[in-house]
Amino acid sequence: MKRREMLLTTGAAVVGLSTFPLGWAAAADNKKQKLLFFTRSAGYEHPPVIRQGDDLAPAEKHLTQWGKQAGLEVVCSKDGAIFDGDLDQFDCFAFYTSGDLTGKPDRLQPGAPMSPEGKKRFLAAIEAGKGFVGIHSATDSFRTKGIDPYIAMLGGEFLSHGEQQTATMKITAPHFPASKDWGSSSQSMTSGTPSSSSPRTYT
């Protein structure tokens, strides 16, 4: 399995099949659950979230399709202004982002940056119990010299890329949907990005 496919599959499986604080995978009120997939890049924009014209990016297409299969409505956006609107409509947020999302992007992006107030509203929603999934470069967002509230929420921050190497992932939860087809371990080429939370934590 290619590394990009693994990242997409893992993220989608977590989103579609895990049980978040609100039990949104099988809501008691039978309400269709709704996820915001935010893919704005203020720093390096990874290929899976690059849009071609008006088409959704590959990661957005995959997650939207897997959401349909799981009975989940997925809203894809690169517009930070969405966080100034109604956040109560969303049961979970998934970020495949990079850089300071309240600042000017390195590459032209649709819509506006996230406002400082919108960022506060988003973090308050997570604190109140909304679900959150950070995919790949989500740990490379809102990096500062101090500890940004977003980074504190994640519990770790991207530091740097190491050299490409073959890494072995040991599967410790073989019945977890994202890893059920991998056997006891899986190998892939990776750059091994250490997190600031722990030298043993990689993203």
N, C-alpha and C positions, 0 to 999 in steps of 0.2 A: 504494500500500500504506500502510495506517495505521501510525503509529509503533509502537503497542503490538503490532500483528501482526508488524512487522519485528523488534522486540526478542524476541518469543517464538520466531519462526522462526529467527532467528540463534542464539539460545541452544540450541534443540533440534537444529539442524543440527550445531553444534559438538559437542554431547553425543553425538548418534547416529552421526556419520559421521567424526569425526576419530580419529586414532590417538594415544592417550595413551602415557605411558611404558611401561605394561604391555602395550601392543598389544591393548587390550581390545575394540576393534571387531572383531577377528578373532583371538581368543585361540588360542594354539598348542595348548592342552590341550582345546579345544572346549567349555570350561566357559562356561555362560551368564553374561555379565557383569552386574554389579549396581551401580546408581547410587542414592545417597541424595540426594534433592532436598529441601533444607532451606529452609523458607519462613517461619521465625519473624521477626516484626517487633517490635523493642523501641522503635523510633522510628516514623516515618510508615509506615503499611502501604499499599503500592501496590495499586490495584484488581485487577491480575492475580493476586495471591496472597491475596485476601480470600475466605474460605469463607462459604458461606451454609448455616447449620445443619451437618449432617453431610456435605454434599457437598464434594468437592474443589474447590479454587479453579480458575479458568480455566487458569492456567499449569500447574497440576498435572495437569489433565485432558489438556492438549495434550502435555505431556512424557511422560506415561504412555502415551498413544496412539502417539506417535512412537517411543517406546522399544519397544513391541510390534512395530512395523513394522521396526525395526532389530534385533530379536532381543535386546533389552536389558531387563532387569527394573528397573523404577523404583519405589523406595520413597519416598513423600512423607511428610514429617513437619514439625511445628512444635514438637515436644517436644525441648527441649535435652538431656533425660536420655538420649537415644539415644546421645550421645557418651560416656556412661559404660559403655556396653555393648560388644558385639563389633563393632569397626570393621573387623576383618579380612575380614568378609563383603562389604564394599563395595570396588569397584574404582575408584570415582570419587565425588566429592562435587560437587554443584551448589548454589550459594547464591543465593537471591533474598531477601535479608534487609536489615535496617536497624537501626541503633542498637547499644547495648551488649547483646549477646545473653546476657550473664551477669547482666544487671540486670532490674529490673521493667519490663514493657512499658507503653507509653502506652495501648495498647488490649488488652483481654482476649485472651489467646492460649491455645490448648490446651496442656496439659502444663506442664513446668517450664522455667525458664531453663537455659541451658547452664552447667554448673558450671565453675569455674576449672580443675579437673583435666580435665574433659571437653574444654575448649578446648586444653589442652596436648596431650592425646591426639590430637585432630584434627590439630593442626599437626605433630605427630610423624609421623602417618600420611602427610601430604603430603610432608614431608621425606624419608620412606622410599620415596616413589615413587608414591603414589596420585595419581590424576588430580584436577584441580579446575577447575570452571567458575564464574566469578562473573558473574551476570546483573544488569544495570542497577544497582540500588541496593546491590549487594554491596560497592561501594567506600564506602558510607555506614554500614558496620558497624565497631564497635570504634574509633571515632574518639576520640582523646585528644590532649592537648597535646603529648605526646611521640610517638614512633613505636612503635605497638603491633606486636607480632610478627605479627599477622594482616595489618596494613597492609604491613609489610615483605615478607611473603610475596606480596602482590598486586603490590607495586611502585608503588602510587599510591593516593591518597585523594581522595574527593569533597570539593570545597570549597564550591560554592554553585551555585544555578541562575541562569543568565543569562536575558535576555528571550527570549520565544518568537520564533523566526525560521526562515526557510526555509534549510535547510542542504543542501549537495550532498555526497554521499559519492562519491568517485572509487573505482571498483572496480579494485584493483591485482592481484587474484587471481581472474580471471573464471571459472576452473574450480573454485573452492572451492564446495562444495555449497550453502552458505548464500547465495551471491551469484550463482550461475550464471544466474538468471533476471532479473537486474537490468541487463544490458547493461554499458555502460562507466561509467555513473553512475546514482545514484538520489537523488531529492529527497524531503525530508519536513520537517514542522514539528518543531522541537526546541528545547529550552531550553539546549542547549550547556553541559554541566557540566564546567568545567575541573578537572583532577586536579592534586594537589600535586606529582606526580612530574615534570611538565613542563608549561609553558604551552601546549604543542602537543598534549597528551594530553587527550582528551575521553571521557566515558563516557555 
